[in-house]
Amino acid sequence: MTSIFGDVFTEMAALLLIAAIIGAIGVRLQQPLIVAFIVVGILVGPSVLGWVSANGQVDLLAKLGIALLLFVVGLKLDLHIIRTMGSVALATGLGQVFFTSVIGYFIAIALGMDPVTALYVAVALTFFSTIIIVKLLSDKR
């Protein structure tokens, strides 16, 4: 499947330009950049507008983005703060994992997945949502 942009360079440039524009709008609306970038991915991806196809270059860019997100979150984690929060952080974390797993499972079932696949999707969603929540909390200080 080819994109409407033609070659790979134009596709990547257009994707980064759209992400910069939507990111600037998100910042003006006082929203975290990660939310704006997720919106861009959904908007230009094959599910909505179909401007960008799921090819090797976009897959590589997505993997690099997740690696950079994990790296930045790791840089900003302060173990002293985590230790002082103790039981509050543990209860909140466990509640978030449970809530995300249950909701993710039922959404996957509603989308027609079998129970085992839905369980895998729910667990994966739990890990990624935890990363996003940590990033949002660190952005909000």
C-alpha positions as CSV (number, residue, x, y, z in Angstrom):
1,M,0.0,0.0,0.0
2,T,1.5,3.3,-1.0
3,S,0.8,6.7,0.6
4,I,-0.6,9.8,-1.1
5,F,2.8,11.5,-0.6
6,G,4.8,9.4,-3.1
7,D,8.3,8.8,-1.9
8,V,9.4,8.0,1.6
9,F,11.2,11.3,2.2
10,T,8.1,13.3,1.4
11,E,6.0,11.1,3.6
12,M,8.3,11.4,6.6
13,A,8.6,15.2,6.1
14,A,4.8,15.6,5.9
15,L,4.3,13.4,8.9
16,L,6.8,15.5,11.0
17,L,5.3,18.8,9.7
18,I,1.8,17.7,10.7
19,A,3.1,16.5,14.1
20,A,4.8,19.8,14.7
21,I,1.6,21.8,13.7
22,I,-0.7,19.6,15.9
23,G,1.9,19.7,18.7
24,A,2.0,23.5,18.6
25,I,-1.8,23.6,18.7
26,G,-1.8,21.2,21.7
27,V,0.7,23.3,23.6
28,R,-1.4,26.4,23.0
29,L,-4.3,24.5,24.4
30,Q,-2.2,23.5,27.4
31,Q,-2.2,19.8,26.5
32,P,0.8,17.5,26.9
33,L,2.7,16.9,23.6
34,I,2.3,13.2,23.9
35,V,-1.5,13.5,23.6
36,A,-1.1,15.7,20.5
37,F,1.3,13.2,18.9
38,I,-1.1,10.3,19.6
39,V,-3.9,12.3,17.9
40,V,-1.6,12.9,14.9
41,G,-0.9,9.1,14.7
42,I,-4.5,8.2,14.7
43,L,-5.5,11.0,12.3
44,V,-3.0,10.4,9.6
45,G,-2.7,6.6,10.0
46,P,-4.6,4.0,8.0
47,S,-7.5,4.0,10.4
48,V,-8.8,7.5,9.7
49,L,-7.4,9.5,6.7
50,G,-5.0,6.8,5.4
51,W,-2.3,9.4,4.4
52,V,0.5,7.4,5.9
53,S,0.7,3.7,5.2
54,A,2.1,1.2,7.7
55,N,5.5,0.6,6.0
56,G,9.0,-0.2,7.3
57,Q,10.0,3.4,7.7
58,V,7.0,4.4,9.7
59,D,7.4,1.3,11.8
60,L,11.0,2.2,12.5
61,L,10.0,5.8,13.4
62,A,7.3,4.4,15.8
63,K,9.9,2.1,17.5
64,L,12.4,4.9,17.9
65,G,9.7,7.2,19.3
66,I,8.8,4.6,22.0
67,A,12.5,4.0,22.8
68,L,13.0,7.8,23.2
69,L,9.9,8.1,25.3
70,L,11.1,5.3,27.7
71,F,14.5,6.9,27.8
72,V,13.1,10.4,28.7
73,V,10.8,8.9,31.3
74,G,13.8,7.0,32.8
75,L,15.8,10.2,32.9
76,K,13.2,12.0,34.9
77,L,12.4,9.4,37.5
78,D,13.6,10.4,40.9
79,L,13.9,7.3,43.2
80,H,13.9,9.5,46.3
81,I,10.4,10.8,45.4
82,I,9.2,7.2,44.6
83,R,10.5,6.0,48.0
84,T,8.8,8.9,49.9
85,M,5.5,8.3,48.2
86,G,5.6,4.6,49.1
87,S,2.2,3.2,49.8
88,V,0.3,5.9,47.9
89,A,2.3,5.3,44.8
90,L,1.9,1.5,45.1
91,A,-1.9,1.7,45.6
92,T,-2.3,4.1,42.7
93,G,-0.1,2.1,40.4
94,L,-1.9,-1.2,41.2
95,G,-5.3,0.5,40.8
96,Q,-4.2,1.9,37.4
97,V,-2.9,-1.5,36.2
98,F,-6.1,-3.2,37.3
99,F,-8.4,-0.6,35.8
100,T,-6.5,-0.5,32.5
101,S,-6.4,-4.2,32.2
102,V,-10.1,-4.7,32.8
103,I,-11.2,-1.9,30.5
104,G,-8.7,-2.9,27.8
105,Y,-10.0,-6.5,28.0
106,F,-13.6,-5.5,27.5
107,I,-12.8,-3.1,24.7
108,A,-10.8,-5.9,22.9
109,I,-13.7,-8.3,23.4
110,A,-16.1,-5.6,22.0
111,L,-13.9,-5.3,19.0
112,G,-14.4,-9.0,18.3
113,M,-11.1,-10.5,19.6
114,D,-11.1,-13.9,21.3
115,P,-10.5,-13.9,25.1
116,V,-6.8,-15.0,24.9
117,T,-6.0,-12.3,22.4
118,A,-8.0,-9.7,24.4
119,L,-6.0,-10.6,27.5
120,Y,-2.7,-10.0,25.6
121,V,-4.0,-6.7,24.3
122,A,-5.1,-5.7,27.8
123,V,-1.7,-6.5,29.3
124,A,0.1,-4.6,26.5
125,L,-2.2,-1.7,26.9
126,T,-1.5,-1.7,30.7
127,F,2.3,-1.4,30.1
128,F,2.0,1.4,27.5
129,S,-0.6,3.3,29.4
130,T,1.7,3.2,32.5
131,I,4.5,4.8,30.4
132,I,2.2,7.5,29.1
133,I,0.8,8.3,32.6
134,V,4.3,8.6,34.0
135,K,5.3,10.9,31.2
136,L,2.1,13.0,31.7
137,L,2.8,13.2,35.5
138,S,6.4,14.2,34.9
139,D,5.3,16.9,32.4
140,K,2.8,18.3,34.9
141,R,5.4,18.1,37.8
